[in-house]
């Protein structure tokens, strides 16, 4: 079945088409959920919520642009909406001038370890880090998505980088 047929069948509420859509895109969307979640269980919940919204809104997809891009955007927005409601995104302080002077450096670390460290970040830092570093959002876009200021976005990113650097430094000390 072509993607276009699959989407049309999903629009009609066809359960087998929805299952095929899930099987086709679950791994990709789970990767996104995992980046933004604290752990695997939370990522699974976020994936489920994302698919429920995709199925609900699939009638709005007009075959303009990439379908995969459309469902990825829904997934990111679903996860961010959850955290907005939980009020995890408030910054403790906004001493941005001090934090902006911190340079990021090349991280020579295994990907699973880095992902675990990212997942361990407090929500506000993890989400900002993922949006900026991994997904290429600007601070303006992040602040609009999260309902915060650009300064808060910059501050959260700098703090996330500081925490990650400390974790990596400790790991390198323990390995040596």
ChimeraX attribute file (.defattr): number of C-alpha atoms within 10 A of each C-alpha:
attribute: neighborCount
match mode: 1-to-1
recipient: residues
	/A:1	8
	/A:2	7
	/A:3	10
	/A:4	11
	/A:5	11
	/A:6	17
	/A:7	22
	/A:8	16
	/A:9	15
	/A:10	22
	/A:11	18
	/A:12	14
	/A:13	15
	/A:14	13
	/A:15	11
	/A:16	12
	/A:17	19
	/A:18	20
	/A:19	12
	/A:20	14
	/A:21	18
	/A:22	17
	/A:23	10
	/A:24	11
	/A:25	14
	/A:26	17
	/A:27	12
	/A:28	12
	/A:29	26
	/A:30	20
	/A:31	13
	/A:32	22
	/A:33	26
	/A:34	21
	/A:35	23
	/A:36	26
	/A:37	25
	/A:38	19
	/A:39	14
	/A:40	14
	/A:41	11
	/A:42	15
	/A:43	21
	/A:44	17
	/A:45	14
	/A:46	25
	/A:47	25
	/A:48	18
	/A:49	15
	/A:50	24
	/A:51	22
	/A:52	12
	/A:53	15
	/A:54	23
	/A:55	18
	/A:56	13
	/A:57	13
	/A:58	20
	/A:59	14
	/A:60	9
	/A:61	16
	/A:62	8
	/A:63	10
	/A:64	7
	/A:65	9
	/A:66	10
	/A:67	16
	/A:68	12
	/A:69	10
	/A:70	15
	/A:71	22
	/A:72	19
	/A:73	14
	/A:74	18
	/A:75	24
	/A:76	22
	/A:77	15
	/A:78	20
	/A:79	22
	/A:80	19
	/A:81	13
	/A:82	13
	/A:83	18
	/A:84	17
	/A:85	9
	/A:86	10
	/A:87	10
	/A:88	14
	/A:89	23
	/A:90	17
	/A:91	15
	/A:92	9
	/A:93	10
	/A:94	15
	/A:95	12
	/A:96	16
	/A:97	11
	/A:98	10
	/A:99	17
	/A:100	14
	/A:101	9
	/A:102	12
	/A:103	10
	/A:104	10
	/A:105	8
	/A:106	7
	/A:107	12
	/A:108	9
	/A:109	12
	/A:110	8
	/A:111	10
	/A:112	9
	/A:113	12
	/A:114	16
	/A:115	13
	/A:116	14
	/A:117	17
	/A:118	26
	/A:119	21
	/A:120	16
	/A:121	19
	/A:122	16
	/A:123	22
	/A:124	23
	/A:125	27
	/A:126	25
	/A:127	28
	/A:128	29
	/A:129	27
	/A:130	19
	/A:131	22
	/A:132	18
	/A:133	11
	/A:134	11
	/A:135	12
	/A:136	12
	/A:137	16
	/A:138	16
	/A:139	20
	/A:140	14
	/A:141	15
	/A:142	22
	/A:143	18
	/A:144	13
	/A:145	16
	/A:146	19
	/A:147	14
	/A:148	17
	/A:149	17
	/A:150	16
	/A:151	19
	/A:152	24
	/A:153	32
	/A:154	26
	/A:155	24
	/A:156	28
	/A:157	25
	/A:158	23
	/A:159	23
	/A:160	23
	/A:161	22
	/A:162	16
	/A:163	18
	/A:164	18
	/A:165	17
	/A:166	12
	/A:167	15
	/A:168	18
	/A:169	13
	/A:170	11
	/A:171	13
	/A:172	12
	/A:173	9
	/A:174	8
	/A:175	7
	/A:176	5
